[in-house]
Amino acid sequence: SVNLPMNTLRLANRAAARSVRQIKHGQLLGSRAIANTAARSLGVHAPAVLRSQASLLSTARSVDHSDQEWTASAASPPFDPSDKATVQAWTERFLDAVRDVPAATDPARSAAVLRELVKSNLLSFTDMRDAPEKFFLAHRLLATVGLGGFGVRFTVQFNLFAGSIVGLGGPEQVASLRDIQAAGQLGCFLLTEAQAGVLSGLIVETTCEWDAGTQEFVLHTPSDKAAKNWISQGYTAERGVVIADLVIGGESHGPHAFLLSMRDAEGQLLPGITVEDMGTKTVANDLDNARVWFDKVRLPKEAMLNKFADVRDDAYVQTTDERMRIEVIGQRLLTGRLAIAEAALASCSVLHLRTEEYARGKVCNGLAGEVRLSEMPQLKAVFRESEAALEQMAAFTAGVEQRLNSCLRAGTIPDADLVDAIAVAKIRCIDVALERAHALRKEVGSYALMHATGFELVDMLLCCKFAEGDSRILQQKLTRDRLKALQKGGAAAALSGLLGEHRAEVFAAANLARKLQPAGRDVAKLAAAMDEHWREIYDLAEMIAERHIRTGPRAAFVEGPSVERLTPAATGFDADWKGKLGAPVA
């Protein structure tokens, strides 16, 4: 036994009581860190404090976690995507729940709106698995209201944060989502680092090292370049899923996901965590973006999302036949890419619908007298071409979604062809949206400069372009994988391809491979060769995209054609929003 001073026990009791409150609301993680900090500040060995509160912690862990699986029936009402009445009824309820989004112009108010939406359970954290059509529909509906910062906040919460727990977490971790949702707690996804942004691919220097002595993880930011960067909802969130390099016994096991608490029940940052607001942006100032550092933050063993891998007896263990790799840890990037692609299409469609309505009422002077702007041949051509381009991409993307939905329901990892199709949807949907919005802007005069037209939100399409994997990175991946397939198939497959339907693509791939081949495995030479032939790299990616769009299955979104519901957002925001942040709901 350990004899502790009375003031130590009082502080420990306060920390443990706070931990119990957190655990009851799904905040198990971070409680050990609180006790550790309390102990260190008083010169007491942390495990002694933890042992003195063992009965409290044990009781708290048992609260509401007897059912390890959170079923769809327990989460949210059944949703039949084939029943138009069900889809329409849910659409109306969801739109009513987000009616305050346009007025929530700063992060404090926007976060409050999301908390209420989360608690409403209209969209369950597990609907990505149980009703994926509803999950994607919600993103499209938000875009018809206005593609602003709230849409990013929404997808971070339901896709990147909660979705990572659904996809990577063990049964107990998935079950904890019920309490997080009931409390309306917000989460963020900490992947991108300061020197590994959207143009760098997946590079993770943040470490999470296993401490065999204390049976804890130690989460650490080794340098400023490894600080988590542009973390959406990172300032207002209490919880987070952080991607860090798992180190056990000095050996790196690559990026893994960890669930942690970032703030305590009073809304204060937990010890060792530093969060800095990224500042005012040109658009989407209703969304907080943060830079985050970790200074040897201790996490309990339960922090590691352990569906695919775990630490047992101080050793790394693969828990399923599916080994942890980028395709596994990046599952939510796939769903996010598709959700963003669909939102971009919906936003561009709404822009055209509203502009067409304006053009039909705008009278101009023509050679033969008055004429409506909508009858001008150049604008008629824009509308006609935009309709064709948007409809083509909607049909392709809906087909991709159907394929992905099957994987989400089954809990399987998408195959290489589907991964490529998702990348194509992300690249092309946003390119089409940007191109068509720009073509429209050029033909409608000063209307394109006005607020409440939809044009004020066009910059959000640029955000879509580099979110969840920059388009250039995805194009490089398409080309890289095509070259790998060419190499694996050998000369016979290449010759067969040159005689087949996709001969132009095969020829371009073979020609590019020939130009890159002299570099061999010399990284410097390969980088120089890629710089020299960068146009051919992206041209091949375009051919691959064209093939997917030409041959991929077609489908329709469950709600039918887009409906214009654009609600004007306020023209300013409260720059002092941080002072309005109250203690998070606990």
Secondary structure, DSSP 8 states (H G I E B T S, - for coil): -----HHHHHHHHHHHHHHHHHHHTT--TTHHHHHHHHHHHTT--HHHHHHHTHHHHHHHHTTT-S--S--HHHHS----TT-HHHHHHHHHHHHHHTTTTTT--SHHHHHHHHHHHHHHTSS-TTHHHH-HHHHHHHHHHHHHH--SHHHHHHHIIIIIIHHHHHHH--HHHHHTHHHHHHHT--EEEE--BTTB-TTT-S----EEEEETTTTEEEEE--SGGGSEEEEETTTT-SEEEEEEEEEETTEEEEEEEEEEE-B-TTS-B-TTEEEEE----SS-TTS-EEEEEESSEEEEGGGB--SSEEEETTEEEE-SSS---HHHHTHHHHHHHHHHHHHHHHHHHHHHHHHHHHHHH-EEEETTEEEEGGG-HHHHHHHHHHHHHHHHHHHHHHHHHHHHHHHHHHT----HHHHHHHHHHHHHHHHHHHHHHHHHHTTSGGGGGSTTSSGGGTHHHHHHHHTTS-HHHHHHHHHHHHHHHHHHHHHHHHHHHHTSTTHHHHHHHHHHHHHHGGGTT-HHHHHHHHHHTHHHHHHHHHHHHHHHHHHS-----TT-S---------S---TTGGGG------
